[in-house]
Amino acid sequence: MHLNIPFKSFHLENGLQLLLHHEGTTPITAVNLWYKVGSWNERPGKTGYAHLFEHMMFQGSAHVGSDMHFRLMQSVGGVVNGSTAFNRTNYYETLPSHHLERALWLEADRMGYLWQAMTPEKLDNQRDVVKNERRQRVDNQPYGLWLDKTLEMAFPPDYPYHWPVIGYMEDLDAAGMDDIRHFFETYYNPGNASLCIAGDFDEAQTLEWVERYFGGIPSGPMPPPVEARFDGYFSGEKREVLPDAVQLPRLYLSYHVPGMDSRDFIVAQILSAVLSGGKSARLYNELTFKRQLAQEVGCFLFPMLQTSLLMFMVTPQNGISVETMEKALQGEIDRLSLSDIGEPEIERVKNQIVAYKVRELQSVSHIADGLNQGAVLYGDADYINKELALYQAVTRSEVVAFAQKWLKDSNRVVLTFIPKNE
Amino acid sequence: MEQTQIPAPQAPRPFNFPRFEKFRLPNGLEVWYARHKKLPLISCQLVIMSGALHDPSGQEGAATFLADMLEEGTQKHDAEEFSMLLEEKGIEFSASADYNGSYLSMNTLTGHAGAALKLFGEALTAPRLAEKDMERLRKIRQGHRRRAADMPDKIAAEVLMRHVYPGHRYSLPAMGRLEHNSSLTLEQLRDYYRKHYRPENAILVLVGDLPTAEINDLLDKTLGYWPAGGQRFELPPVLETPRDFGLQLVHRPGAQQAEIRLGHAGVDRHDPAYFGALLANQILGGYFLSRLNMNLREDKGLTYGIESRFSLRRVTGPFYISAAVDSDKVALALREIFEELERMTREEVSAEELDNARGYLSGVFPIAFETGAQIAAGLSNIALFDLKDDYYRNFRAQLERVTVQDVLNAARKYFNPSRAQVVVVADREQVAESLAEKYSLNISEIDVA
């Protein structure tokens, strides 16, 4: 099976990349804007700023009142949000297609003229909101510190994957107007962004709007590159035990693997699907179904450039010790290196990926995000059309070789949560 | 300066919820089919018109446990083989139940439709229902129950339902409590299956791009042998809900936030005031622009997000407000929540607020029905709630008719601050003193397994 998502690519004079994908079945349009900035671009002591800045982007800009962004979008049925990750920040809205111009106007205003509308009161308000976001998602959740702790163990303090995207409370407290301004001037430039419009629109009209609203934004300086390089592979196993207010223990095993911009990462995705892509995948089948040890078990990859983590998470069933659980999980990890992965397992995974990718095409907002992911993280918007072939080319022996090379004890960190009252 | 003008909209392109065909298989099973030409995918959902509300007393959790068992193989294929046959073709299959009904859902590439529907039909009509699978799932379900105590939002939601619906099935979670999951027997699940999983108590919803004749033929081969018969069952009414305000403080030692739920009985979807109530809720706490969110988040920074909703159920479900807030500002948050709730019943909303809320619900409509699976979910709702076939086609016209006076009337009828039940899950040491200044507290330990 071959995917073909047709799109056109343009560049404005100020450097903004523009991608257009026309699909007119439903009268809706997705506007999707990626900036190449994330927690990767932060420094120790100033963590969480990329994400805090994302919040500020919804607080109005020079020609848009403080709550007008949401008002202008939601009052016509627009579905609006943004998200911040390690290597990128995205902003997206899907709306009835006859309001497309409004969305372009809003995105251009905050790209070009955000700073004029910024106030310390807005910053204080969103700082409180983000602190509550962190409490709600991290500090007040069972096993909530898994990500903070894993990243701290896996990466050195000055390497930018050492801290979580949402940042630390004390750094959020310290964020000032100068920091916001610095972020805006350094990273929120047309040349550091990619705009994708997917769905129902008139091409000539849309090109004219994009030029009208975005064309006048100065190109600005190129952001400084992140110089950090990770060289901590195979540097010895690290372990930590964390008591938490939970009923059942849980284990997180994280292996250093190459980043998402590598061929190895494709192989790793096949490997993780062999392990946890459904009920017939190994981890569920062996540890939950046959041996009935795991309450839940999974394996996934962090979407990070340069270097990444392949993570196993397992919660033992009530009455099963964490030691027994770890031994059983280790058995499954070791099995991968014994070259007993079968062709049918690989075929199943590939068929699942095809069906999954076709399902994703149902939504124009997914397509817009997919095109921009290729453009920003892989430097190739057409990546969306090439990706399937990359998966399909992976062989059984490559998956085994990957496991043999990377899944070594010396290349991992292990975090164990235990119930506080034990 | 072009940037100073908000661009005007273009002419909208028409869109509506698709029309669908209805036909019956020879065994009486009613089929609703909507043709959706976009991608080679088929979405399919079998709705059983019985769910957790039909759990026999003392067997709470039977409907959801049975649904879990329907994923565990058929008389022909054991659980392991069944999963493999689905997953090797990338077919998604799941079974679930809630208070309203029970559901078998499937999504497949059209090229595998024959194989997929065959497995779907087997899971429905000839499930394996083996003792060893039940014992295996029992452990997982017991684990889910034990772990509910870890999650502040889950604790708050479950304790709220106990106090809004004492004595009714709604006071217990759809999956039942630990004790139910420990005592349910396979024979009880089989009884539920034999009684409720019958063609006359079911509707099959299908969305995809195949000619009707082909669909008919496929279904005949895969579901045609399901024996005819069955009936629909009555739903247990809610006889009474508490008349007096109450506040429960659940002590969660070391909590980093205060999890708030408050609510009372909600709205019947068939009430003529339903669309007024829907818009009233939208304005109060239904979206980002709502009064609660703009006040508690965007003005005061007390929370990452707050929302209100009517939980739509076949027997009137609850209205509730939920938020996680700063523990040291929980009294302020409650004061603001009640002020917003009361203001809805005191005075008319502005014309602009109503236009925005209506504009949102109306504008989001095509986005809500973009995919085959979304359309299938819409059809399932029509079936489950016994709505008119053109319910969604008339949805936006219904919204148009609502006036600010209708919103006020609906708010007065359906928002009752003085009868609200409030649950706060937080560290007692951090919140009890400030709450006690205004409310009389019932303090308890976590008890939700």
Contacts between the chains, C-beta under 8 A, distances in Angstrom:
chain1	res1	chain2	res2	distance
A	25	B	37	7.9
A	25	B	38	5.1
A	26	B	15	6.5
A	26	B	366	5.3
A	26	B	367	7.9
A	26	B	369	7.8
A	26	B	370	5.1
A	27	B	12	6.9
A	27	B	13	3.8
A	27	B	14	7.5
A	27	B	15	5.0
A	27	B	366	5.8
A	28	B	366	5.2
A	28	B	367	5.3
A	28	B	370	6.5
A	62	B	3	7.4
A	63	B	3	5.1
A	63	B	4	5.4
A	67	B	289	7.7
A	67	B	294	6.7
A	67	B	298	6.4
A	70	B	288	4.9
A	70	B	289	5.7
A	71	B	289	6.0
A	71	B	356	6.8
A	72	B	6	6.7
A	74	B	287	5.8
A	74	B	288	5.9
A	74	B	289	5.1
A	74	B	356	6.9
A	74	B	359	7.9
A	74	B	360	5.0
A	75	B	289	7.2
A	75	B	355	7.0
A	75	B	356	4.0
A	75	B	359	4.4
A	75	B	360	6.3
A	75	B	363	7.9
A	76	B	9	7.3
A	76	B	359	5.4
A	76	B	360	7.6
A	76	B	363	4.6
A	77	B	359	6.4
A	77	B	360	5.4
A	77	B	361	7.4
A	77	B	362	6.2
A	77	B	363	1.7
A	77	B	364	4.0
A	77	B	365	6.9
A	77	B	367	6.8
A	78	B	363	6.9
A	78	B	364	7.8
A	79	B	364	6.3
A	79	B	367	5.7
A	80	B	288	7.6
A	94	B	367	5.4
A	95	B	363	7.0
A	95	B	367	7.7
A	96	B	12	6.4
A	96	B	363	5.0
A	96	B	366	6.3
A	96	B	367	7.8
A	97	B	10	7.9
A	97	B	12	8.0
A	97	B	13	6.4
A	98	B	9	4.8
A	98	B	10	4.2
A	98	B	11	6.3
A	98	B	12	4.5
A	98	B	13	6.8
A	99	B	9	5.2
A	99	B	10	7.9
A	99	B	363	7.7
A	100	B	10	7.7
A	101	B	7	3.9
A	101	B	8	7.9
A	101	B	9	7.7
A	101	B	10	7.4
A	102	B	6	6.7
A	102	B	7	5.1
A	102	B	9	7.1
A	104	B	7	7.9
A	105	B	3	7.4
A	105	B	6	6.9
A	105	B	7	5.1
A	108	B	3	7.3
A	109	B	3	6.1
A	112	B	3	7.7
A	113	B	3	7.1
A	124	B	301	7.3
A	125	B	298	6.8
A	125	B	299	7.4
A	125	B	300	7.8
A	125	B	301	4.7
A	126	B	301	7.4
A	127	B	301	7.5
A	128	B	300	7.9
A	128	B	301	2.8
A	128	B	302	7.4
A	128	B	326	7.9
A	129	B	297	5.8
A	129	B	298	7.9
A	129	B	301	5.2
A	129	B	303	7.5
A	129	B	304	5.9
A	130	B	304	7.8
A	132	B	257	7.1
A	132	B	301	7.2
A	132	B	302	7.1
A	132	B	303	5.3
A	132	B	304	4.5
A	132	B	324	7.0
A	132	B	325	7.1
A	132	B	326	6.5
A	133	B	304	4.0
A	135	B	256	4.8
A	135	B	257	4.6
A	135	B	304	8.0
A	135	B	324	7.1
A	135	B	326	7.9
A	136	B	257	6.2
A	136	B	303	7.9
A	136	B	304	5.1
A	136	B	324	4.5
A	137	B	304	7.8
A	139	B	256	4.1
A	139	B	257	7.6
A	140	B	152	6.0
A	140	B	255	6.1
A	140	B	256	4.2
A	140	B	257	4.5
A	140	B	259	7.7
A	140	B	324	6.8
A	141	B	151	7.5
A	142	B	147	7.5
A	142	B	150	3.8
A	142	B	151	6.4
A	200	B	13	6.9
A	209	B	7	8.0
A	212	B	2	5.8
A	213	B	2	7.1
A	213	B	3	7.2
A	245	B	150	6.9
A	245	B	252	7.8
A	245	B	253	7.2
A	245	B	254	6.0
A	246	B	147	7.7
A	246	B	150	5.2
A	247	B	146	4.7
A	247	B	147	5.3
A	247	B	149	6.2
A	247	B	150	5.9
A	248	B	143	6.9
A	248	B	146	7.2
A	248	B	147	6.5
A	277	B	87	7.4
A	278	B	83	6.6
A	278	B	87	4.5
A	279	B	71	7.8
A	279	B	79	7.9
A	279	B	83	3.9
A	279	B	87	7.1
A	280	B	80	7.1
A	280	B	83	4.4
A	280	B	84	4.4
A	280	B	87	4.8
A	280	B	88	7.6
A	281	B	87	7.8
A	285	B	80	6.9
A	288	B	140	7.5
A	289	B	79	7.2
A	289	B	80	6.7
A	289	B	136	7.2
A	292	B	136	5.8
A	292	B	139	6.5
A	295	B	139	8.0
A	295	B	140	6.4
A	295	B	143	4.3
A	295	B	147	7.9
A	315	B	143	7.9
A	317	B	139	5.6
A	317	B	140	7.6
A	317	B	143	5.8
A	318	B	139	7.5
A	318	B	142	6.8
A	318	B	143	5.9
A	318	B	146	6.2
A	344	B	88	7.1
A	347	B	88	7.0
A	348	B	84	7.5
A	348	B	87	5.6
A	348	B	88	4.6
A	351	B	88	6.2
A	351	B	89	5.9
A	351	B	90	4.4
A	352	B	87	6.2
A	352	B	90	4.5
A	353	B	90	7.7
A	354	B	90	6.1
A	354	B	109	7.6
A	355	B	89	7.6
A	355	B	90	2.9
A	355	B	91	7.3
A	355	B	92	7.5
A	355	B	108	7.3
A	355	B	109	5.6
A	356	B	90	7.0
A	358	B	39	6.0
A	358	B	40	7.1
A	358	B	41	6.4
A	358	B	109	6.3
A	359	B	41	6.7
A	359	B	107	6.8
A	361	B	39	5.9
A	362	B	38	7.0
A	362	B	39	6.0
A	362	B	41	7.1
A	362	B	370	6.8
A	362	B	371	4.0
A	362	B	372	6.8
A	362	B	373	7.6
A	363	B	370	5.9
A	363	B	371	6.1
A	364	B	370	7.3
